[in-house]
Amino acid sequence: MSLELLDSFNHSYPEENDGTLESSSQALTCQFNRRGTLLAVGCNDGRVVIWDFLTRSVAKTYSNHV
């Protein structure tokens, strides 16, 4: 097992919310990439939206992912 998975308290996470990502649909699930720069969001309308978290813009959209 990876030491990174075992020691999850050794990361620097934000202390507070510093903004939102605007979307027309509801997020059902989300996951950051390893670097924390991209956020994949599974939406209730069947789309998967990849957000560039640094610029707060959409990098890619996959439609009809059901």
N, CA, C and O atoms as a Tripos MOL2 file, in Angstrom:
@<TRIPOS>MOLECULE
protein
  264   263    66     0     0
PROTEIN
NO_CHARGES

@<TRIPOS>ATOM
      1 N           0.8430   -1.1810    0.0000 N.3       1 MET1
      2 CA          0.0000    0.0000    0.0000 C.3       1 MET1
      3 C           0.8850    1.2400    0.0000 C.2       1 MET1
      4 O           1.9600    1.2470    0.6000 O.2       1 MET1
      5 N           0.4350    2.2640   -0.6620 N.am      2 SER2
      6 CA          1.1980    3.5000   -0.7910 C.3       2 SER2
      7 C           1.2480    4.2630    0.5320 C.2       2 SER2
      8 O           0.2540    4.3550    1.2520 O.2       2 SER2
      9 N           2.4230    4.8030    0.8330 N.am      3 LEU3
     10 CA          2.5730    5.6020    2.0410 C.3       3 LEU3
     11 C           1.7090    6.8500    1.9680 C.2       3 LEU3
     12 O           1.2070    7.3250    2.9870 O.2       3 LEU3
     13 N           1.5350    7.3840    0.7580 N.am      4 GLU4
     14 CA          0.7000    8.5680    0.5790 C.3       4 GLU4
     15 C          -0.7400    8.2990    1.0090 C.2       4 GLU4
     16 O          -1.3850    9.1680    1.5950 O.2       4 GLU4
     17 N          -1.2460    7.1000    0.7230 N.am      5 LEU5
     18 CA         -2.6020    6.7420    1.1340 C.3       5 LEU5
     19 C          -2.6980    6.5560    2.6400 C.2       5 LEU5
     20 O          -3.7210    6.8810    3.2430 O.2       5 LEU5
     21 N          -1.6460    6.0390    3.2470 N.am      6 LEU6
     22 CA         -1.6610    5.8020    4.6830 C.3       6 LEU6
     23 C          -1.5240    7.0930    5.4790 C.2       6 LEU6
     24 O          -2.1340    7.2260    6.5400 O.2       6 LEU6
     25 N          -0.7450    8.0340    4.9940 N.am      7 ASP7
     26 CA         -0.4860    9.2720    5.7110 C.3       7 ASP7
     27 C          -1.1830   10.4350    5.0130 C.2       7 ASP7
     28 O          -0.5250   11.2640    4.3840 O.2       7 ASP7
     29 N          -2.5100   10.5010    5.1190 N.am      8 SER8
     30 CA         -3.2720   11.5430    4.4300 C.3       8 SER8
     31 C          -3.2140   12.8800    5.1530 C.2       8 SER8
     32 O          -3.6830   13.8810    4.6120 O.2       8 SER8
     33 N          -2.6540   12.9300    6.3590 N.am      9 PHE9
     34 CA         -2.5830   14.1820    7.1100 C.3       9 PHE9
     35 C          -1.3270   14.9780    6.7790 C.2       9 PHE9
     36 O          -1.1270   16.0610    7.3290 O.2       9 PHE9
     37 N          -0.4860   14.4720    5.9000 N.am     10 ASN10
     38 CA          0.7560   15.1360    5.5570 C.3      10 ASN10
     39 C           0.6050   16.0160    4.3150 C.2      10 ASN10
     40 O           1.5960   16.3010    3.6430 O.2      10 ASN10
     41 N          -0.6160   16.4490    4.0020 N.am     11 HIS11
     42 CA         -0.8910   17.2800    2.8330 C.3      11 HIS11
     43 C          -1.2810   18.6760    3.2870 C.2      11 HIS11
     44 O          -1.7500   18.8640    4.4090 O.2      11 HIS11
     45 N          -1.0870   19.6430    2.4190 N.am     12 SER12
     46 CA         -1.5280   21.0090    2.7260 C.3      12 SER12
     47 C          -2.8280   21.2840    1.9750 C.2      12 SER12
     48 O          -2.8160   21.5010    0.7640 O.2      12 SER12
     49 N          -3.9230   21.2750    2.6820 N.am     13 TYR13
     50 CA         -5.2310   21.5410    2.1140 C.3      13 TYR13
     51 C          -5.6300   22.9770    2.4240 C.2      13 TYR13
     52 O          -5.1780   23.5370    3.4230 O.2      13 TYR13
     53 N          -6.4760   23.5890    1.5820 N.am     14 PRO14
     54 CA         -6.9200   24.9590    1.8600 C.3      14 PRO14
     55 C          -7.6750   25.0300    3.1840 C.2      14 PRO14
     56 O          -8.3770   24.0920    3.5640 O.2      14 PRO14
     57 N          -7.5240   26.1330    3.8640 N.am     15 GLU15
     58 CA         -8.2010   26.3400    5.1410 C.3      15 GLU15
     59 C          -9.6480   26.7640    4.9650 C.2      15 GLU15
     60 O         -10.4790   26.5360    5.8440 O.2      15 GLU15
     61 N          -9.9560   27.3900    3.8130 N.am     16 GLU16
     62 CA        -11.3050   27.8750    3.5910 C.3      16 GLU16
     63 C         -11.6390   27.8450    2.1060 C.2      16 GLU16
     64 O         -10.7540   27.7140    1.2600 O.2      16 GLU16
     65 N         -12.9180   27.9680    1.8050 N.am     17 ASN17
     66 CA        -13.3980   28.0110    0.4300 C.3      17 ASN17
     67 C         -13.0170   29.3610   -0.1730 C.2      17 ASN17
     68 O         -13.3120   30.4050    0.4090 O.2      17 ASN17
     69 N         -12.3700   29.3480   -1.3270 N.am     18 ASP18
     70 CA        -11.9570   30.6080   -1.9420 C.3      18 ASP18
     71 C         -12.6890   30.8960   -3.2430 C.2      18 ASP18
     72 O         -12.2230   31.7080   -4.0420 O.2      18 ASP18
     73 N         -13.8250   30.2480   -3.4710 N.am     19 GLY19
     74 CA        -14.5950   30.5280   -4.6720 C.3      19 GLY19
     75 C         -15.4510   29.3540   -5.0840 C.2      19 GLY19
     76 O         -15.4850   28.3240   -4.4110 O.2      19 GLY19
     77 N         -16.1400   29.5180   -6.1930 N.am     20 THR20
     78 CA        -17.0010   28.4660   -6.7190 C.3      20 THR20
     79 C         -16.7420   28.3060   -8.2140 C.2      20 THR20
     80 O         -16.1690   29.1830   -8.8600 O.2      20 THR20
     81 N         -17.1760   27.1740   -8.7410 N.am     21 LEU21
     82 CA        -17.1470   26.9130  -10.1740 C.3      21 LEU21
     83 C         -18.5890   26.9240  -10.6460 C.2      21 LEU21
     84 O         -19.4000   26.1270  -10.1730 O.2      21 LEU21
     85 N         -18.9190   27.8050  -11.5630 N.am     22 GLU22
     86 CA        -20.3000   27.9600  -12.0220 C.3      22 GLU22
     87 C         -20.6440   26.8990  -13.0690 C.2      22 GLU22
     88 O         -19.8980   26.6780  -14.0240 O.2      22 GLU22
     89 N         -21.7910   26.2500  -12.8650 N.am     23 SER23
     90 CA        -22.2450   25.2150  -13.7920 C.3      23 SER23
     91 C         -23.7610   25.2300  -13.8400 C.2      23 SER23
     92 O         -24.4150   25.6220  -12.8740 O.2      23 SER23
     93 N         -24.3230   24.7990  -14.9710 N.am     24 SER24
     94 CA        -25.7780   24.7750  -15.1240 C.3      24 SER24
     95 C         -26.3980   23.4960  -14.5780 C.2      24 SER24
     96 O         -27.6220   23.4070  -14.4790 O.2      24 SER24
     97 N         -25.5920   22.5120  -14.2240 N.am     25 SER25
     98 CA        -26.1210   21.2540  -13.7000 C.3      25 SER25
     99 C         -25.5450   20.9720  -12.3200 C.2      25 SER25
    100 O         -24.6280   21.6500  -11.8570 O.2      25 SER25
    101 N         -26.0990   19.9660  -11.6840 N.am     26 GLN26
    102 CA        -25.7030   19.6100  -10.3300 C.3      26 GLN26
    103 C         -24.5710   18.5850  -10.3580 C.2      26 GLN26
    104 O         -24.6080   17.6340  -11.1390 O.2      26 GLN26
    105 N         -23.5760   18.7760   -9.5130 N.am     27 ALA27
    106 CA        -22.4550   17.8380   -9.4270 C.3      27 ALA27
    107 C         -22.8520   16.6420   -8.5690 C.2      27 ALA27
    108 O         -23.4040   16.8030   -7.4800 O.2      27 ALA27
    109 N         -22.5670   15.4410   -9.0690 N.am     28 LEU28
    110 CA        -22.8480   14.2240   -8.3140 C.3      28 LEU28
    111 C         -21.5870   13.6450   -7.6880 C.2      28 LEU28
    112 O         -21.6390   13.0490   -6.6120 O.2      28 LEU28
    113 N         -20.4550   13.8200   -8.3630 N.am     29 THR29
    114 CA        -19.1800   13.3120   -7.8710 C.3      29 THR29
    115 C         -18.0550   14.1440   -8.4650 C.2      29 THR29
    116 O         -18.2180   14.7680   -9.5130 O.2      29 THR29
    117 N         -16.9150   14.1480   -7.7890 N.am     30 CYS30
    118 CA        -15.7750   14.8970   -8.3200 C.3      30 CYS30
    119 C         -14.4720   14.2750   -7.8220 C.2      30 CYS30
    120 O         -14.4380   13.5910   -6.7990 O.2      30 CYS30
    121 N         -13.4000   14.5340   -8.5780 N.am     31 GLN31
    122 CA        -12.0820   13.9950   -8.2380 C.3      31 GLN31
    123 C         -11.0070   14.8820   -8.8450 C.2      31 GLN31
    124 O         -11.0630   15.2070  -10.0320 O.2      31 GLN31
    125 N         -10.0130   15.2800   -8.0250 N.am     32 PHE32
    126 CA         -8.8630   16.0180   -8.5140 C.3      32 PHE32
    127 C          -7.8490   15.0730   -9.1360 C.2      32 PHE32
    128 O          -7.8020   13.8920   -8.7930 O.2      32 PHE32
    129 N          -7.0290   15.5950  -10.0590 N.am     33 ASN33
    130 CA         -5.8960   14.8140  -10.5460 C.3      33 ASN33
    131 C          -4.7990   14.8540   -9.4760 C.2      33 ASN33
    132 O          -4.9510   15.5360   -8.4620 O.2      33 ASN33
    133 N          -3.7140   14.1420   -9.6910 N.am     34 ARG34
    134 CA         -2.6620   14.0390   -8.6790 C.3      34 ARG34
    135 C          -2.0090   15.3710   -8.3480 C.2      34 ARG34
    136 O          -1.6000   15.5870   -7.2070 O.2      34 ARG34
    137 N          -1.9030   16.2630   -9.3150 N.am     35 ARG35
    138 CA         -1.2680   17.5620   -9.0880 C.3      35 ARG35
    139 C          -2.2190   18.5940   -8.4790 C.2      35 ARG35
    140 O          -1.7800   19.6370   -7.9960 O.2      35 ARG35
    141 N          -3.5080   18.3030   -8.5020 N.am     36 GLY36
    142 CA         -4.4860   19.2410   -7.9630 C.3      36 GLY36
    143 C          -4.8210   20.3780   -8.9010 C.2      36 GLY36
    144 O          -5.3570   21.3970   -8.4670 O.2      36 GLY36
    145 N          -4.5160   20.2260  -10.1820 N.am     37 THR37
    146 CA         -4.7610   21.2950  -11.1440 C.3      37 THR37
    147 C          -6.0300   21.0840  -11.9550 C.2      37 THR37
    148 O          -6.6000   22.0490  -12.4630 O.2      37 THR37
    149 N          -6.4780   19.8540  -12.0860 N.am     38 LEU38
    150 CA         -7.6930   19.5450  -12.8380 C.3      38 LEU38
    151 C          -8.7060   18.8800  -11.9140 C.2      38 LEU38
    152 O          -8.3480   18.1070  -11.0260 O.2      38 LEU38
    153 N          -9.9690   19.1950  -12.1400 N.am     39 LEU39
    154 CA        -11.0540   18.6250  -11.3560 C.3      39 LEU39
    155 C         -12.0680   18.0200  -12.3150 C.2      39 LEU39
    156 O         -12.6380   18.7310  -13.1420 O.2      39 LEU39
    157 N         -12.2990   16.7090  -12.2140 N.am     40 ALA40
    158 CA        -13.3170   16.0310  -13.0190 C.3      40 ALA40
    159 C         -14.6100   16.0010  -12.2120 C.2      40 ALA40
    160 O         -14.6230   15.5590  -11.0630 O.2      40 ALA40
    161 N         -15.7010   16.4770  -12.8210 N.am     41 VAL41
    162 CA        -16.9880   16.5560  -12.1380 C.3      41 VAL41
    163 C         -18.0220   15.7770  -12.9360 C.2      41 VAL41
    164 O         -18.2630   16.0760  -14.1060 O.2      41 VAL41
    165 N         -18.6360   14.7770  -12.3080 N.am     42 GLY42
    166 CA        -19.7310   14.0350  -12.9080 C.3      42 GLY42
    167 C         -21.0370   14.7390  -12.5860 C.2      42 GLY42
    168 O         -21.3510   14.9570  -11.4150 O.2      42 GLY42
    169 N         -21.8090   15.1020  -13.6190 N.am     43 CYS43
    170 CA        -23.0180   15.9110  -13.4440 C.3      43 CYS43
    171 C         -24.2800   15.0700  -13.5690 C.2      43 CYS43
    172 O         -24.2570   13.9750  -14.1300 O.2      43 CYS43
    173 N         -25.3810   15.5950  -13.0410 N.am     44 ASN44
    174 CA        -26.6470   14.8720  -13.0610 C.3      44 ASN44
    175 C         -27.2740   14.7960  -14.4510 C.2      44 ASN44
    176 O         -28.2360   14.0520  -14.6400 O.2      44 ASN44
    177 N         -26.7620   15.5400  -15.4230 N.am     45 ASP45
    178 CA        -27.2950   15.4780  -16.7860 C.3      45 ASP45
    179 C         -26.4850   14.5400  -17.6820 C.2      45 ASP45
    180 O         -26.6800   14.5320  -18.8970 O.2      45 ASP45
    181 N         -25.5660   13.7420  -17.0920 N.am     46 GLY46
    182 CA        -24.8040   12.7670  -17.8530 C.3      46 GLY46
    183 C         -23.4710   13.2850  -18.3740 C.2      46 GLY46
    184 O         -22.7320   12.5390  -19.0170 O.2      46 GLY46
    185 N         -23.1530   14.5390  -18.1120 N.am     47 ARG47
    186 CA        -21.8910   15.0910  -18.5820 C.3      47 ARG47
    187 C         -20.7900   14.8790  -17.5540 C.2      47 ARG47
    188 O         -21.0510   14.7860  -16.3540 O.2      47 ARG47
    189 N         -19.5500   14.8040  -18.0440 N.am     48 VAL48
    190 CA        -18.3650   14.8720  -17.2030 C.3      48 VAL48
    191 C         -17.6100   16.1150  -17.6470 C.2      48 VAL48
    192 O         -17.2270   16.2380  -18.8100 O.2      48 VAL48
    193 N         -17.4020   17.0300  -16.7200 N.am     49 VAL49
    194 CA        -16.7450   18.3020  -17.0300 C.3      49 VAL49
    195 C         -15.3810   18.3060  -16.3450 C.2      49 VAL49
    196 O         -15.2750   18.0700  -15.1410 O.2      49 VAL49
    197 N         -14.3430   18.5750  -17.1280 N.am     50 ILE50
    198 CA        -12.9920   18.6980  -16.6000 C.3      50 ILE50
    199 C         -12.6940   20.1790  -16.4350 C.2      50 ILE50
    200 O         -12.6520   20.9180  -17.4180 O.2      50 ILE50
    201 N         -12.4880   20.6170  -15.2010 N.am     51 TRP51
    202 CA        -12.2010   22.0120  -14.8950 C.3      51 TRP51
    203 C         -10.7120   22.2010  -14.6990 C.2      51 TRP51
    204 O         -10.0510   21.3930  -14.0470 O.2      51 TRP51
    205 N         -10.1850   23.2840  -15.2730 N.am     52 ASP52
    206 CA         -8.8290   23.7170  -14.9640 C.3      52 ASP52
    207 C          -8.9610   24.5410  -13.6930 C.2      52 ASP52
    208 O          -9.4560   25.6680  -13.7230 O.2      52 ASP52
    209 N          -8.5170   23.9770  -12.5790 N.am     53 PHE53
    210 CA         -8.7740   24.5880  -11.2880 C.3      53 PHE53
    211 C          -7.9600   25.8570  -11.0750 C.2      53 PHE53
    212 O          -8.3440   26.6960  -10.2610 O.2      53 PHE53
    213 N          -6.8560   26.0180  -11.7780 N.am     54 LEU54
    214 CA         -6.0370   27.2190  -11.6330 C.3      54 LEU54
    215 C          -6.6910   28.4300  -12.2970 C.2      54 LEU54
    216 O          -6.6560   29.5310  -11.7490 O.2      54 LEU54
    217 N          -7.2950   28.2280  -13.4890 N.am     55 THR55
    218 CA         -7.9370   29.3260  -14.2140 C.3      55 THR55
    219 C          -9.4470   29.3840  -13.9790 C.2      55 THR55
    220 O         -10.1050   30.3350  -14.4030 O.2      55 THR55
    221 N          -9.9970   28.3710  -13.3060 N.am     56 ARG56
    222 CA        -11.4400   28.2730  -13.0230 C.3      56 ARG56
    223 C         -12.2560   28.2420  -14.3160 C.2      56 ARG56
    224 O         -13.3440   28.8140  -14.3800 O.2      56 ARG56
    225 N         -11.7280   27.5710  -15.3500 N.am     57 SER57
    226 CA        -12.4390   27.4610  -16.6210 C.3      57 SER57
    227 C         -12.5390   25.9890  -17.0200 C.2      57 SER57
    228 O         -11.8050   25.1400  -16.5130 O.2      57 SER57
    229 N         -13.4610   25.7060  -17.9390 N.am     58 VAL58
    230 CA        -13.6780   24.3410  -18.4100 C.3      58 VAL58
    231 C         -12.5750   23.9720  -19.3920 C.2      58 VAL58
    232 O         -12.3550   24.6790  -20.3750 O.2      58 VAL58
    233 N         -11.8790   22.8650  -19.1280 N.am     59 ALA59
    234 CA        -10.8280   22.3820  -20.0180 C.3      59 ALA59
    235 C         -11.4020   21.4110  -21.0470 C.2      59 ALA59
    236 O         -10.9430   21.3880  -22.1890 O.2      59 ALA59
    237 N         -12.4010   20.6060  -20.6620 N.am     60 LYS60
    238 CA        -12.9680   19.5960  -21.5620 C.3      60 LYS60
    239 C         -14.3320   19.1820  -21.0220 C.2      60 LYS60
    240 O         -14.5450   19.1680  -19.8100 O.2      60 LYS60
    241 N         -15.2560   18.8440  -21.9210 N.am     61 THR61
    242 CA        -16.5670   18.3390  -21.5490 C.3      61 THR61
    243 C         -16.8590   17.0560  -22.3220 C.2      61 THR61
    244 O         -16.7020   17.0020  -23.5410 O.2      61 THR61
    245 N         -17.2770   16.0440  -21.6080 N.am     62 TYR62
    246 CA        -17.7160   14.7820  -22.2170 C.3      62 TYR62
    247 C         -19.2220   14.6870  -22.0250 C.2      62 TYR62
    248 O         -19.7110   14.7160  -20.8950 O.2      62 TYR62
    249 N         -19.9600   14.5730  -23.1310 N.am     63 SER63
    250 CA        -21.4290   14.5190  -23.0670 C.3      63 SER63
    251 C         -21.9070   13.0740  -23.0900 C.2      63 SER63
    252 O         -21.2130   12.1730  -23.5620 O.2      63 SER63
    253 N         -23.1090   12.8810  -22.5680 N.am     64 ASN64
    254 CA        -23.7950   11.5830  -22.5760 C.3      64 ASN64
    255 C         -22.9710   10.4730  -21.9470 C.2      64 ASN64
    256 O         -22.9230    9.3610  -22.4740 O.2      64 ASN64
    257 N         -22.3380   10.7580  -20.8510 N.am     65 HIS65
    258 CA        -21.5560    9.7510  -20.1320 C.3      65 HIS65
    259 C         -22.4580    9.1560  -19.0560 C.2      65 HIS65
    260 O         -22.4320    9.5780  -17.9000 O.2      65 HIS65
    261 N         -23.2500    8.1760  -19.4540 N.am     66 VAL66
    262 CA        -24.2070    7.5830  -18.5260 C.3      66 VAL66
    263 C         -23.9240    6.1120  -18.3520 C.2      66 VAL66
    264 O         -24.6270    5.4320  -17.6040 O.2      66 VAL66
@<TRIPOS>BOND
     1     1     2 1
     2     2     3 1
     3     3     4 2
     4     3     5 am
     5     5     6 1
     6     6     7 1
     7     7     8 2
     8     7     9 am
     9     9    10 1
    10    10    11 1
    11    11    12 2
    12    11    13 am
    13    13    14 1
    14    14    15 1
    15    15    16 2
    16    15    17 am
    17    17    18 1
    18    18    19 1
    19    19    20 2
    20    19    21 am
    21    21    22 1
    22    22    23 1
    23    23    24 2
    24    23    25 am
    25    25    26 1
    26    26    27 1
    27    27    28 2
    28    27    29 am
    29    29    30 1
    30    30    31 1
    31    31    32 2
    32    31    33 am
    33    33    34 1
    34    34    35 1
    35    35    36 2
    36    35    37 am
    37    37    38 1
    38    38    39 1
    39    39    40 2
    40    39    41 am
    41    41    42 1
    42    42    43 1
    43    43    44 2
    44    43    45 am
    45    45    46 1
    46    46    47 1
    47    47    48 2
    48    47    49 am
    49    49    50 1
    50    50    51 1
    51    51    52 2
    52    51    53 am
    53    53    54 1
    54    54    55 1
    55    55    56 2
    56    55    57 am
    57    57    58 1
    58    58    59 1
    59    59    60 2
    60    59    61 am
    61    61    62 1
    62    62    63 1
    63    63    64 2
    64    63    65 am
    65    65    66 1
    66    66    67 1
    67    67    68 2
    68    67    69 am
    69    69    70 1
    70    70    71 1
    71    71    72 2
    72    71    73 am
    73    73    74 1
    74    74    75 1
    75    75    76 2
    76    75    77 am
    77    77    78 1
    78    78    79 1
    79    79    80 2
    80    79    81 am
    81    81    82 1
    82    82    83 1
    83    83    84 2
    84    83    85 am
    85    85    86 1
    86    86    87 1
    87    87    88 2
    88    87    89 am
    89    89    90 1
    90    90    91 1
    91    91    92 2
    92    91    93 am
    93    93    94 1
    94    94    95 1
    95    95    96 2
    96    95    97 am
    97    97    98 1
    98    98    99 1
    99    99   100 2
   100    99   101 am
   101   101   102 1
   102   102   103 1
   103   103   104 2
   104   103   105 am
   105   105   106 1
   106   106   107 1
   107   107   108 2
   108   107   109 am
   109   109   110 1
   110   110   111 1
   111   111   112 2
   112   111   113 am
   113   113   114 1
   114   114   115 1
   115   115   116 2
   116   115   117 am
   117   117   118 1
   118   118   119 1
   119   119   120 2
   120   119   121 am
   121   121   122 1
   122   122   123 1
   123   123   124 2
   124   123   125 am
   125   125   126 1
   126   126   127 1
   127   127   128 2
   128   127   129 am
   129   129   130 1
   130   130   131 1
   131   131   132 2
   132   131   133 am
   133   133   134 1
   134   134   135 1
   135   135   136 2
   136   135   137 am
   137   137   138 1
   138   138   139 1
   139   139   140 2
   140   139   141 am
   141   141   142 1
   142   142   143 1
   143   143   144 2
   144   143   145 am
   145   145   146 1
   146   146   147 1
   147   147   148 2
   148   147   149 am
   149   149   150 1
   150   150   151 1
   151   151   152 2
   152   151   153 am
   153   153   154 1
   154   154   155 1
   155   155   156 2
   156   155   157 am
   157   157   158 1
   158   158   159 1
   159   159   160 2
   160   159   161 am
   161   161   162 1
   162   162   163 1
   163   163   164 2
   164   163   165 am
   165   165   166 1
   166   166   167 1
   167   167   168 2
   168   167   169 am
   169   169   170 1
   170   170   171 1
   171   171   172 2
   172   171   173 am
   173   173   174 1
   174   174   175 1
   175   175   176 2
   176   175   177 am
   177   177   178 1
   178   178   179 1
   179   179   180 2
   180   179   181 am
   181   181   182 1
   182   182   183 1
   183   183   184 2
   184   183   185 am
   185   185   186 1
   186   186   187 1
   187   187   188 2
   188   187   189 am
   189   189   190 1
   190   190   191 1
   191   191   192 2
   192   191   193 am
   193   193   194 1
   194   194   195 1
   195   195   196 2
   196   195   197 am
   197   197   198 1
   198   198   199 1
   199   199   200 2
   200   199   201 am
   201   201   202 1
   202   202   203 1
   203   203   204 2
   204   203   205 am
   205   205   206 1
   206   206   207 1
   207   207   208 2
   208   207   209 am
   209   209   210 1
   210   210   211 1
   211   211   212 2
   212   211   213 am
   213   213   214 1
   214   214   215 1
   215   215   216 2
   216   215   217 am
   217   217   218 1
   218   218   219 1
   219   219   220 2
   220   219   221 am
   221   221   222 1
   222   222   223 1
   223   223   224 2
   224   223   225 am
   225   225   226 1
   226   226   227 1
   227   227   228 2
   228   227   229 am
   229   229   230 1
   230   230   231 1
   231   231   232 2
   232   231   233 am
   233   233   234 1
   234   234   235 1
   235   235   236 2
   236   235   237 am
   237   237   238 1
   238   238   239 1
   239   239   240 2
   240   239   241 am
   241   241   242 1
   242   242   243 1
   243   243   244 2
   244   243   245 am
   245   245   246 1
   246   246   247 1
   247   247   248 2
   248   247   249 am
   249   249   250 1
   250   250   251 1
   251   251   252 2
   252   251   253 am
   253   253   254 1
   254   254   255 1
   255   255   256 2
   256   255   257 am
   257   257   258 1
   258   258   259 1
   259   259   260 2
   260   259   261 am
   261   261   262 1
   262   262   263 1
   263   263   264 2
@<TRIPOS>SUBSTRUCTURE
     1 MET1         2 RESIDUE 1 A MET
     2 SER2         6 RESIDUE 1 A SER
     3 LEU3        10 RESIDUE 1 A LEU
     4 GLU4        14 RESIDUE 1 A GLU
     5 LEU5        18 RESIDUE 1 A LEU
     6 LEU6        22 RESIDUE 1 A LEU
     7 ASP7        26 RESIDUE 1 A ASP
     8 SER8        30 RESIDUE 1 A SER
     9 PHE9        34 RESIDUE 1 A PHE
    10 ASN10       38 RESIDUE 1 A ASN
    11 HIS11       42 RESIDUE 1 A HIS
    12 SER12       46 RESIDUE 1 A SER
    13 TYR13       50 RESIDUE 1 A TYR
    14 PRO14       54 RESIDUE 1 A PRO
    15 GLU15       58 RESIDUE 1 A GLU
    16 GLU16       62 RESIDUE 1 A GLU
    17 ASN17       66 RESIDUE 1 A ASN
    18 ASP18       70 RESIDUE 1 A ASP
    19 GLY19       74 RESIDUE 1 A GLY
    20 THR20       78 RESIDUE 1 A THR
    21 LEU21       82 RESIDUE 1 A LEU
    22 GLU22       86 RESIDUE 1 A GLU
    23 SER23       90 RESIDUE 1 A SER
    24 SER24       94 RESIDUE 1 A SER
    25 SER25       98 RESIDUE 1 A SER
    26 GLN26      102 RESIDUE 1 A GLN
    27 ALA27      106 RESIDUE 1 A ALA
    28 LEU28      110 RESIDUE 1 A LEU
    29 THR29      114 RESIDUE 1 A THR
    30 CYS30      118 RESIDUE 1 A CYS
    31 GLN31      122 RESIDUE 1 A GLN
    32 PHE32      126 RESIDUE 1 A PHE
    33 ASN33      130 RESIDUE 1 A ASN
    34 ARG34      134 RESIDUE 1 A ARG
    35 ARG35      138 RESIDUE 1 A ARG
    36 GLY36      142 RESIDUE 1 A GLY
    37 THR37      146 RESIDUE 1 A THR
    38 LEU38      150 RESIDUE 1 A LEU
    39 LEU39      154 RESIDUE 1 A LEU
    40 ALA40      158 RESIDUE 1 A ALA
    41 VAL41      162 RESIDUE 1 A VAL
    42 GLY42      166 RESIDUE 1 A GLY
    43 CYS43      170 RESIDUE 1 A CYS
    44 ASN44      174 RESIDUE 1 A ASN
    45 ASP45      178 RESIDUE 1 A ASP
    46 GLY46      182 RESIDUE 1 A GLY
    47 ARG47      186 RESIDUE 1 A ARG
    48 VAL48      190 RESIDUE 1 A VAL
    49 VAL49      194 RESIDUE 1 A VAL
    50 ILE50      198 RESIDUE 1 A ILE
    51 TRP51      202 RESIDUE 1 A TRP
    52 ASP52      206 RESIDUE 1 A ASP
    53 PHE53      210 RESIDUE 1 A PHE
    54 LEU54      214 RESIDUE 1 A LEU
    55 THR55      218 RESIDUE 1 A THR
    56 ARG56      222 RESIDUE 1 A ARG
    57 SER57      226 RESIDUE 1 A SER
    58 VAL58      230 RESIDUE 1 A VAL
    59 ALA59      234 RESIDUE 1 A ALA
    60 LYS60      238 RESIDUE 1 A LYS
    61 THR61      242 RESIDUE 1 A THR
    62 TYR62      246 RESIDUE 1 A TYR
    63 SER63      250 RESIDUE 1 A SER
    64 ASN64      254 RESIDUE 1 A ASN
    65 HIS65      258 RESIDUE 1 A HIS
    66 VAL66      262 RESIDUE 1 A VAL
